């Protein structure tokens, strides 16, 4: 059995109306990144955790898509004859 730890980092940048999340993952020498944004409607009360949750979820979704594409590319290249 082989065990590995993989580290995912999430960096948040916020101002009064926008939150940006950047996810980074290094996996066996490959670097993957995703970005997500959330904007607060000016008429809504400030509640930063909602923007953080939305931005992080969107960044993770983009990261998911990039990882899936990389895996599919490897399948196509190495396993499909």
N, C-alpha and C positions, 0 to 999 in steps of 0.2 A: 504494500500500500504506500502510495506517495501522498504526502500532504503539502499544500502550498498556501501561503498567505498572499493575497492580492490586495493592494491598497487602492482605494478609491478616494480621491480628494474632491471636495466641493468648496468653491470659493464664491462668496456672496459680495456684491457691491450694491449699495442702496442709496437712494436719495429720497426726497419727499414724495415722488410720484412713480419711481421705477425701481425694480429689483432685477438684477442680473445674476444668474448662477452659472458657473462654469464647472463642469465635472471633468476630471482627468483620471485616466486609468492607464497604467503601464502593465503590459502582459507579455512576458517572454520576449522582451525587446521591442515590442510594438507599442506605440503611443496612440491612445484614443481620447477624443475630447468631444464634449457636447456643451451646448449653450442654451439657456432658457431665459426668457424675459417675462416679467409681469408688470403691468402698469395699473396704477390706481386711478379710477375715475375721480376727477376733482370734486365731485359732489359726494363721494363716499367718505366716511370718517377714516382717519388713519388707523390701520390695524396691520402692522408690518408682517406678522406671522403668515397672513394669507398670501401676501406677495411672495414671501420666502418659499412657502409650500408650492405655489404655482410655478415659480421660476425653477425650483429644484426638480419638480416633477417633469417639466418640459426639458430641462437639461438631461435628466436621466433617460427620457424617451429618445432624445437625439443620440445619446451615447448608446442606447440599446440598438437603434437602427444601424449605427456605424459598426458595432460589434457583429450584428447579424450579417451585414454586407461582407465584412472581412471573413467571417466563417464560411459564408456561401462561396466567396471567391476561392477560398482554399479547397472546399469540396469540389468545385468545378475544375480546379487546376489539378488536384491530386487524386481524386477518387472517382471521377466520372470519366469513363473511357469511351 
